[in-house]
Amino acid sequence: MSRLLIVHHTPSPALQELLEAARSGASTDEVKGVEIVTRPALSASITDVLEADAVLLGTPANIGYMSGALKHFFDVVYYPCLEAKPKMPYGLYVHGNLDTTGAVRAVESITAGLSWRPVRPPVTVTGPITKATREACWELGALLAAEIGELA
């Protein structure tokens, strides 16, 4: 069975909605053989990443950057996973009140250093959560699951 690791920092109701949508998409009945493991960014470990076949990252945009919690996750796993997980598929969703550019740029820089492979452009959301943004996160989760699972 393949494993999708969802690493998130979810300090707001808006980010909770995006997390739930992404997790729902990842567990769609259209994809089989994928175990979903969800970890807050502050408790995700090196072992979690080494055992994963794909990673879904979720963060707020805080003062033009990813959350400190997600940065901490990368600080912990970067060197131990650098050569162990090249080309690992990943996805990203970011929520900000006004702008997500700096947060996206920072995550993409780190994941490029890890040689991880994005499965699609990041889902970026500014302002309130809408049906369209929930659907985009659902699709992101489903796409990552389909990348590593078996289509039903």
Residue frames as a rotation matrix with the C-alpha (Angstrom) as fourth column:
MET 1
0.581 0.814 0.000 0.00
0.814 -0.581 0.000 0.00
0.000 0.000 -1.000 0.00
SER 2
-0.292 -0.631 0.719 1.22
0.595 -0.708 -0.380 3.49
0.749 0.317 0.582 -0.86
ARG 3
0.068 0.250 -0.966 1.32
0.953 -0.301 -0.011 6.27
-0.294 -0.920 -0.259 1.70
LEU 4
0.063 0.042 0.997 0.31
0.446 -0.895 0.010 9.90
0.893 0.444 -0.076 1.28
LEU 5
-0.343 -0.262 -0.902 1.64
0.930 -0.230 -0.287 12.14
-0.132 -0.937 0.323 4.04
ILE 6
0.412 0.483 0.773 -0.29
0.472 -0.838 0.273 15.34
0.780 0.253 -0.573 4.68
VAL 7
-0.395 -0.592 -0.702 1.81
0.917 -0.298 -0.265 17.87
-0.052 -0.748 0.661 6.60
HIS 8
0.139 0.603 0.785 -0.09
0.544 -0.709 0.449 20.98
0.828 0.365 -0.426 7.59
HIS 9
-0.899 -0.141 -0.415 -0.23
0.423 -0.528 -0.736 24.01
-0.115 -0.838 0.534 9.83
THR 10
-0.316 0.911 0.264 -3.88
0.539 -0.057 0.841 24.74
0.781 0.408 -0.473 10.44
PRO 11
-0.873 -0.114 -0.474 -4.37
0.477 -0.395 -0.785 27.66
-0.098 -0.911 0.399 12.84
SER 12
-0.721 0.623 -0.305 -7.63
-0.580 -0.782 -0.226 28.96
-0.379 0.014 0.925 11.35
PRO 13
0.098 0.851 0.516 -11.08
-0.067 0.523 -0.849 27.76
-0.993 0.049 0.108 10.29
ALA 14
0.629 0.101 -0.770 -10.20
-0.734 -0.250 -0.632 28.65
-0.256 0.963 -0.083 6.69
LEU 15
-0.367 -0.847 -0.386 -7.17
-0.899 0.429 -0.086 26.36
0.238 0.315 -0.919 6.69
GLN 16
-0.582 0.254 0.772 -9.21
-0.308 0.810 -0.499 23.65
-0.752 -0.528 -0.393 8.41
GLU 17
0.551 0.828 -0.104 -11.66
-0.355 0.119 -0.927 23.75
-0.756 0.547 0.360 5.49
LEU 18
0.397 -0.480 -0.783 -8.82
-0.896 -0.016 -0.444 23.41
0.200 0.877 -0.436 2.98
LEU 19
-0.683 -0.653 0.327 -7.25
-0.720 0.676 -0.155 20.55
-0.120 -0.342 -0.932 4.93
GLU 20
-0.220 0.689 0.691 -10.56
-0.193 0.664 -0.723 18.68
-0.956 -0.292 -0.013 5.11
ALA 21
0.723 0.473 -0.503 -11.17
-0.547 -0.052 -0.836 19.20
-0.422 0.879 0.221 1.39
ALA 22
-0.008 -0.822 -0.569 -7.69
-0.949 0.186 -0.256 17.93
0.316 0.538 -0.781 0.48
ARG 23
-0.759 -0.251 0.601 -8.02
-0.516 0.794 -0.320 14.93
-0.397 -0.553 -0.732 2.79
SER 24
0.220 0.921 0.321 -11.44
-0.274 0.374 -0.886 14.14
-0.936 0.107 0.334 1.33
GLY 25
0.645 -0.036 -0.764 -10.05
-0.764 -0.047 -0.643 14.24
-0.013 0.998 -0.058 -2.19
ALA 26
-0.420 -0.899 -0.126 -7.15
-0.883 0.437 -0.169 12.00
0.207 0.040 -0.977 -1.21
SER 27
-0.762 0.171 0.624 -9.59
-0.223 0.836 -0.501 9.43
-0.608 -0.522 -0.599 0.13
THR 28
-0.048 0.766 -0.641 -11.83
-0.978 -0.168 -0.127 9.38
-0.205 0.621 0.757 -2.94
ASP 29
0.381 0.314 0.869 -13.32
-0.239 0.942 -0.236 6.00
-0.893 -0.118 0.434 -3.84
GLU 30
0.954 0.003 -0.298 -11.85
-0.298 0.064 -0.952 6.38
0.016 0.998 0.062 -7.32
VAL 31
0.058 -0.987 -0.151 -8.34
-0.662 0.076 -0.746 5.62
0.748 0.143 -0.649 -5.98
LYS 32
0.967 0.228 -0.114 -7.41
-0.093 0.730 0.677 2.47
0.237 -0.644 0.727 -4.08
GLY 33
0.551 -0.772 -0.316 -4.33
0.755 0.623 -0.204 1.37
0.355 -0.126 0.926 -2.19
VAL 34
-0.256 -0.622 0.740 -3.42
0.123 -0.780 -0.613 4.66
0.959 -0.066 0.277 -0.53
GLU 35
0.196 0.197 -0.961 -3.02
0.974 0.075 0.214 5.11
0.114 -0.978 -0.177 3.20
ILE 36
0.287 -0.036 0.957 -3.42
0.137 -0.988 -0.078 8.73
0.948 0.153 -0.279 4.29
VAL 37
0.027 -0.375 -0.926 -1.30
0.997 0.075 -0.001 9.88
0.070 -0.924 0.376 7.22
THR 38
0.505 0.233 0.831 -2.00
0.255 -0.960 0.114 13.39
0.824 0.154 -0.545 8.51
ARG 39
0.034 -0.577 -0.816 0.50
0.999 0.036 0.016 15.19
0.020 -0.816 0.578 10.73
PRO 40
0.972 0.116 -0.205 0.64
0.145 -0.980 0.134 18.73
-0.185 -0.160 -0.970 12.09
ALA 41
0.643 -0.755 0.130 3.84
-0.058 -0.217 -0.974 20.34
0.764 0.619 -0.183 10.81
LEU 42
0.171 -0.605 0.777 5.30
-0.922 -0.377 -0.090 20.59
0.348 -0.701 -0.623 14.31
SER 43
0.238 -0.073 0.969 5.01
-0.641 0.738 0.213 16.83
-0.730 -0.671 0.128 14.90
ALA 44
0.976 0.037 -0.212 5.77
-0.196 0.565 -0.801 15.41
0.091 0.824 0.559 11.43
SER 45
0.480 -0.815 0.323 8.99
-0.292 0.199 0.935 13.44
-0.827 -0.544 -0.143 11.54
ILE 46
-0.378 -0.730 -0.569 11.83
-0.879 0.090 0.469 12.22
-0.291 0.677 -0.676 9.37
THR 47
-0.838 0.096 0.537 10.33
0.097 0.995 -0.026 8.72
-0.537 0.031 -0.843 9.56
ASP 48
0.217 0.973 -0.071 6.99
0.155 -0.106 -0.982 10.07
-0.964 0.203 -0.174 8.32
VAL 49
0.417 -0.116 -0.901 8.69
-0.796 -0.525 -0.300 11.44
-0.438 0.843 -0.312 5.20
LEU 50
-0.648 -0.751 -0.127 10.88
-0.728 0.562 0.394 8.38
-0.224 0.348 -0.911 4.63
GLU 51
-0.691 0.453 0.563 7.80
0.289 0.887 -0.359 6.13
-0.663 -0.086 -0.744 4.76
ALA 52
0.260 0.847 -0.464 5.77
-0.135 -0.444 -0.886 8.36
-0.956 0.293 -0.001 2.41
ASP 53
-0.220 -0.226 0.949 5.33
0.871 0.392 0.296 7.97
-0.439 0.892 0.110 -1.33
ALA 54
-0.205 0.177 0.963 3.97
0.555 -0.789 0.263 11.51
0.806 0.588 0.063 -1.74
VAL 55
-0.600 -0.029 -0.800 3.54
0.737 -0.409 -0.538 14.60
-0.311 -0.912 0.266 0.45
LEU 56
0.178 0.679 0.712 0.77
0.652 -0.623 0.432 17.17
0.737 0.387 -0.554 0.58
LEU 57
-0.702 -0.531 -0.474 1.78
0.711 -0.495 -0.499 20.42
0.030 -0.688 0.725 2.29
GLY 58
0.334 0.833 0.440 -0.59
0.674 -0.538 0.506 23.02
0.658 0.128 -0.742 3.71
THR 59
-0.496 -0.571 -0.654 0.33
0.858 -0.440 -0.267 26.38
-0.135 -0.693 0.708 5.22
PRO 60
0.775 0.570 -0.273 -0.91
0.525 -0.821 -0.224 29.88
-0.352 0.030 -0.936 5.86
ALA 61
0.041 -0.718 0.695 1.00
0.654 -0.506 -0.562 32.77
0.755 0.478 0.448 4.35
ASN 62
0.717 0.133 -0.684 2.35
0.674 -0.382 0.632 34.63
-0.177 -0.915 -0.364 7.38
ILE 63
0.572 -0.485 -0.662 3.99
-0.190 -0.863 0.468 38.01
-0.798 -0.142 -0.586 6.85
GLY 64
0.540 -0.281 -0.794 4.95
-0.841 -0.218 -0.495 37.01
-0.034 0.934 -0.354 3.31
TYR 65
-0.582 -0.781 -0.227 6.31
-0.763 0.621 -0.179 33.57
0.281 0.070 -0.957 4.21
MET 66
-0.021 0.513 -0.858 5.21
0.063 0.858 0.511 30.02
0.998 -0.043 -0.050 5.01
SER 67
0.865 0.373 0.335 4.27
-0.310 -0.127 0.942 29.33
0.394 -0.919 0.006 8.61
GLY 68
-0.033 -0.886 0.463 7.06
-0.986 -0.048 -0.162 28.87
0.165 -0.461 -0.872 11.12
ALA 69
0.287 0.216 0.933 5.66
-0.524 0.851 -0.036 25.40
-0.802 -0.479 0.357 11.79
LEU 70
0.981 0.060 0.185 6.11
0.118 0.574 -0.810 24.30
-0.155 0.817 0.556 8.17
LYS 71
0.487 -0.872 0.045 9.58
-0.606 -0.375 -0.701 25.86
0.629 0.314 -0.711 8.10
HIS 72
0.000 -0.439 0.899 10.40
-0.933 0.324 0.158 23.85
-0.360 -0.838 -0.409 11.23
PHE 73
0.744 0.326 0.583 9.22
-0.109 0.920 -0.375 20.68
-0.659 0.215 0.720 9.45
PHE 74
0.901 -0.432 -0.034 11.60
-0.004 0.071 -0.997 21.39
0.433 0.899 0.062 6.57
ASP 75
0.212 -0.855 0.474 14.45
-0.908 -0.351 -0.228 22.18
0.361 -0.382 -0.851 8.99
VAL 76
0.185 -0.074 0.980 13.97
-0.695 0.696 0.184 18.77
-0.695 -0.715 0.077 10.63
VAL 77
0.635 0.229 0.738 13.60
0.152 0.899 -0.410 16.62
-0.758 0.372 0.536 7.50
TYR 78
0.793 -0.210 -0.572 15.73
-0.592 -0.487 -0.642 18.39
-0.144 0.848 -0.510 4.89
TYR 79
-0.130 -0.966 -0.224 19.16
-0.988 0.145 -0.049 16.77
0.079 0.215 -0.973 5.27
PRO 80
-0.487 -0.069 0.870 18.01
-0.369 0.920 -0.134 13.32
-0.791 -0.387 -0.474 6.42
CYS 81
0.358 0.746 0.562 15.63
0.296 0.480 -0.826 13.10
-0.886 0.462 -0.049 3.43
LEU 82
0.189 -0.303 -0.934 17.76
-0.669 -0.736 0.103 14.94
-0.719 0.605 -0.342 0.87
GLU 83
-0.619 -0.515 -0.593 19.11
-0.785 0.412 0.463 11.88
0.006 0.752 -0.659 -0.93
ALA 84
-0.848 0.275 0.453 16.47
0.061 0.900 -0.432 9.39
-0.526 -0.339 -0.780 0.26
LYS 85
0.008 0.981 0.192 13.40
0.601 0.148 -0.785 10.82
-0.799 0.122 -0.589 -1.48
PRO 86
-0.784 -0.272 -0.558 14.35
-0.224 -0.714 0.663 12.47
-0.579 0.645 0.499 -4.80
LYS 87
-0.863 0.459 -0.211 11.53
-0.238 -0.001 0.971 12.98
0.446 0.888 0.110 -7.27
MET 88
-0.695 0.668 -0.265 8.90
0.664 0.455 -0.593 12.42
-0.275 -0.589 -0.760 -4.58
PRO 89
-0.349 0.651 0.674 5.58
0.487 -0.488 0.724 13.87
0.800 0.581 -0.147 -5.78
TYR 90
-0.664 0.175 -0.727 4.19
0.652 -0.342 -0.677 16.68
-0.367 -0.923 0.113 -3.68
GLY 91
0.003 0.690 0.724 1.39
0.670 -0.539 0.511 19.20
0.742 0.483 -0.464 -3.66
LEU 92
-0.845 -0.323 -0.426 0.89
0.530 -0.607 -0.592 22.50
-0.068 -0.726 0.685 -1.85
TYR 93
0.265 0.843 0.467 -2.00
0.691 -0.504 0.518 24.65
0.673 0.185 -0.716 -0.73
VAL 94
-0.785 -0.531 -0.319 -1.53
0.616 -0.614 -0.493 28.10
0.066 -0.583 0.810 0.81
HIS 95
0.399 0.902 0.167 -4.05
0.824 -0.432 0.365 30.49
0.401 -0.008 -0.916 2.33
GLY 96
-0.754 -0.583 -0.303 -3.37
0.655 -0.701 -0.283 34.17
-0.047 -0.412 0.910 2.92
ASN 97
0.101 0.805 -0.585 -5.49
0.585 -0.524 -0.619 37.18
-0.805 -0.280 -0.523 3.64
LEU 98
0.581 0.091 -0.809 -3.86
-0.373 -0.854 -0.363 39.32
-0.724 0.513 -0.462 0.95
ASP 99
0.407 -0.572 -0.712 -0.97
-0.864 0.013 -0.504 37.52
0.297 0.820 -0.489 -0.76
THR 100
0.880 -0.104 0.463 0.59
-0.113 0.903 0.415 34.06
-0.461 -0.418 0.783 -0.95
THR 101
0.824 -0.523 -0.221 3.54
-0.278 -0.033 -0.960 34.77
0.494 0.852 -0.173 -3.26
GLY 102
-0.016 -0.908 0.418 6.33
-0.922 -0.149 -0.358 34.70
0.387 -0.391 -0.835 -0.65
ALA 103
0.131 0.133 0.982 5.03
-0.696 0.718 -0.004 31.54
-0.706 -0.683 0.186 1.01
VAL 104
0.954 0.238 0.182 4.77
-0.031 0.683 -0.730 29.71
-0.298 0.690 0.659 -2.31
ARG 105
0.603 -0.787 -0.129 8.21
-0.480 -0.229 -0.847 30.88
0.637 0.573 -0.516 -3.40
ALA 106
-0.099 -0.655 0.749 9.77
-0.995 0.084 -0.059 29.69
-0.024 -0.751 -0.660 -0.12
VAL 107
0.372 0.297 0.879 8.16
-0.381 0.913 -0.147 26.23
-0.846 -0.280 0.453 -0.25
GLU 108
1.000 0.013 -0.004 9.02
-0.009 0.374 -0.927 25.80
-0.010 0.927 0.374 -3.93
SER 109
0.343 -0.938 0.057 12.63
-0.784 -0.319 -0.533 26.76
0.518 0.139 -0.844 -3.23
ILE 110
-0.190 -0.392 0.900 12.96
-0.875 0.484 0.026 24.16
-0.445 -0.783 -0.434 -0.46
THR 111
0.567 0.458 0.684 11.18
-0.143 0.873 -0.466 21.40
-0.811 0.166 0.561 -2.38
ALA 112
0.884 -0.357 -0.301 13.37
-0.327 -0.013 -0.945 22.10
0.334 0.934 -0.128 -5.41
GLY 113
-0.042 -0.937 0.347 16.40
-0.969 -0.047 -0.243 21.65
0.244 -0.347 -0.906 -3.16
LEU 114
-0.121 0.098 0.988 14.96
-0.565 0.812 -0.150 18.31
-0.817 -0.576 -0.043 -2.05
SER 115
-0.897 -0.161 -0.412 14.36
-0.443 0.314 0.840 17.41
-0.005 0.936 -0.352 -5.73
TRP 116
-0.437 0.843 0.315 10.68
0.347 0.481 -0.805 16.79
-0.830 -0.243 -0.502 -5.02
ARG 117
-0.942 0.130 0.311 8.34
0.298 -0.105 0.949 16.91
0.156 0.986 0.060 -8.02
PRO 118
-0.603 0.785 -0.145 5.19
-0.467 -0.494 -0.733 19.05
-0.647 -0.374 0.665 -7.95
VAL 119
-0.595 0.456 0.662 2.15
0.653 0.754 0.068 17.25
-0.468 0.473 -0.747 -9.37
ARG 120
0.274 0.637 0.720 0.46
0.860 -0.498 0.113 20.55
0.430 0.589 -0.684 -10.22
PRO 121
-0.469 -0.385 0.795 0.83
0.042 -0.909 -0.416 24.26
0.882 -0.162 0.442 -9.49
PRO 122
-0.928 0.079 -0.363 0.04
0.369 0.081 -0.926 25.18
-0.043 -0.994 -0.104 -5.87
VAL 123
0.144 0.976 0.164 -3.51
0.775 -0.214 0.595 25.92
0.616 0.041 -0.787 -4.82
THR 124
-0.889 -0.436 -0.141 -3.35
0.440 -0.724 -0.531 29.50
0.130 -0.534 0.835 -3.58
VAL 125
0.163 0.987 0.004 -6.25
0.837 -0.140 0.529 31.11
0.523 -0.083 -0.848 -1.79
THR 126
-0.945 -0.316 0.079 -6.59
0.227 -0.812 -0.538 34.71
0.234 -0.491 0.839 -0.64
GLY 127
-0.543 0.768 0.341 -9.53
-0.793 -0.602 0.093 35.88
0.276 -0.220 0.936 1.38
PRO 128
0.049 0.682 0.730 -12.56
-0.828 0.436 -0.352 33.77
-0.558 -0.587 0.586 2.24
ILE 129
-0.862 -0.246 0.443 -12.84
-0.047 0.909 0.413 30.10
-0.505 0.336 -0.795 1.31
THR 130
-0.104 0.823 -0.559 -15.24
-0.953 -0.243 -0.181 29.43
-0.285 0.514 0.809 -1.54
LYS 131
0.731 0.424 0.535 -16.73
-0.231 0.891 -0.391 26.36
-0.642 0.162 0.749 -3.15
ALA 132
0.876 -0.424 -0.231 -14.15
-0.209 0.098 -0.973 26.70
0.435 0.900 -0.003 -5.94
THR 133
-0.024 -0.945 0.326 -11.21
-0.879 -0.136 -0.457 26.78
0.476 -0.298 -0.827 -3.52
ARG 134
0.102 0.130 0.986 -12.53
-0.702 0.712 -0.021 23.76
-0.705 -0.690 0.163 -1.62
GLU 135
0.944 0.288 0.163 -12.88
-0.080 0.676 -0.733 21.93
-0.321 0.679 0.661 -4.94
ALA 136
0.556 -0.809 -0.190 -9.33
-0.538 -0.176 -0.825 22.88
0.634 0.560 -0.533 -5.94
CYS 137
-0.275 -0.646 0.712 -7.98
-0.961 0.214 -0.176 21.40
-0.039 -0.733 -0.680 -2.68
TRP 138
0.479 0.500 0.721 -10.15
-0.415 0.853 -0.317 18.30
-0.774 -0.148 0.616 -3.13
GLU 139
0.976 -0.112 -0.186 -8.67
-0.142 0.320 -0.937 17.88
0.164 0.941 0.296 -6.63
LEU 140
0.142 -0.979 0.145 -5.15
-0.849 -0.195 -0.492 18.38
0.510 -0.053 -0.859 -5.28
GLY 141
-0.151 -0.137 0.979 -5.65
-0.805 0.591 -0.042 15.60
-0.573 -0.795 -0.200 -2.73
ALA 142
0.735 0.514 0.442 -7.21
-0.160 0.765 -0.623 13.30
-0.659 0.388 0.645 -5.33
LEU 143
0.802 -0.487 -0.346 -4.43
-0.430 -0.069 -0.900 13.98
0.414 0.871 -0.264 -7.84
LEU 144
-0.178 -0.904 0.390 -1.71
-0.964 0.080 -0.254 13.11
0.198 -0.421 -0.885 -5.32
ALA 145
0.042 0.265 0.963 -3.53
-0.538 0.818 -0.201 9.93
-0.842 -0.510 0.177 -4.32
ALA 146
0.938 0.345 0.046 -3.96
-0.130 0.470 -0.873 8.95
-0.323 0.812 0.486 -7.96
GLU 147
0.446 -0.856 -0.261 -0.25
-0.808 -0.259 -0.529 9.59
0.385 0.447 -0.807 -8.53
ILE 148
-0.575 -0.761 0.301 0.72
-0.807 0.468 -0.360 6.87
0.133 -0.450 -0.883 -6.05
GLY 149
-0.255 0.580 0.774 -2.39
-0.463 0.630 -0.624 4.65
-0.849 -0.517 0.108 -5.88
GLU 150
-0.917 0.092 0.387 -4.41
0.353 0.639 0.684 2.49
-0.185 0.764 -0.619 -8.22
LEU 151
-0.657 0.732 -0.180 -7.40
-0.752 -0.620 0.224 3.81
0.053 0.283 0.958 -10.11
ALA 152
-0.482 0.564 0.671 -10.58
-0.193 0.679 -0.709 1.92
-0.855 -0.471 -0.218 -9.22
